Amino acid sequence: MQWRLSRQTSLHWLHFDGAWCVFDEGSSQTLVADPVLAGTLMALESGCQTDEDIEQQVFEDLGNPHRPTLQTQIHDALSFLDSLGLVESAL
């Protein structure tokens, strides 16, 4: 599957105490994101689109965590972000 940030998404980042705070200007939503959720959004911002590219980028950014667990976490993150309207399927 291919993903992209929604057209109205404009993210602003703040990192503190090991967590990421993300404000989306387009929706006026603020999220506190764990490393996988933040990494998924950052991968999309950097141009990754396919599940495989997103997974590889997050895998590298997080220092090679347990891959099967990471795949599930990224899938859950993408589903959550899709439900908020921050990402969309890029068919």
SULDA-V567290 format. One record per residue. N is the residue number from 1. OMEGA is omega in radians with two decimals (none if undefined). Layout:
n: [N,N]
omega: [OMEGA,OMEGA]
//
This chain:
n: [1,2,3,4,5,6,7,8,9,10,11,12,13,14,15,16,17,18,19,20,21,22,23,24,25,26,27,28,29,30,31,32,33,34,35,36,37,38,39,40,41,42,43,44,45,46,47,48,49,50,51,52,53,54,55,56,57,58,59,60,61,62,63,64,65,66,67,68,69,70,71,72,73,74,75,76,77,78,79,80,81,82,83,84,85,86,87,88,89,90,91]
omega: [3.09,-3.08,3.01,3.00,3.07,-3.06,-3.11,-3.10,3.07,-2.97,3.05,-2.97,2.99,-3.13,3.10,3.11,3.09,3.13,3.10,3.01,-3.06,3.05,3.07,-3.12,-3.10,-3.10,-3.06,3.10,3.03,3.13,2.89,-2.98,3.00,-3.08,-3.13,3.11,3.11,3.14,3.11,3.10,3.14,3.10,3.10,3.10,-3.11,3.06,3.07,-3.14,-3.08,3.08,-3.10,3.14,3.11,-3.14,-3.12,3.14,3.13,3.10,3.14,-3.10,-3.10,3.08,3.04,3.08,3.13,-2.95,-3.14,3.09,-3.14,3.12,3.13,-3.14,3.13,3.10,3.12,3.13,3.13,3.10,3.12,-3.14,3.07,-3.13,3.09,-3.12,-3.14,3.09,3.10,3.08,3.14,-3.08,none]
//
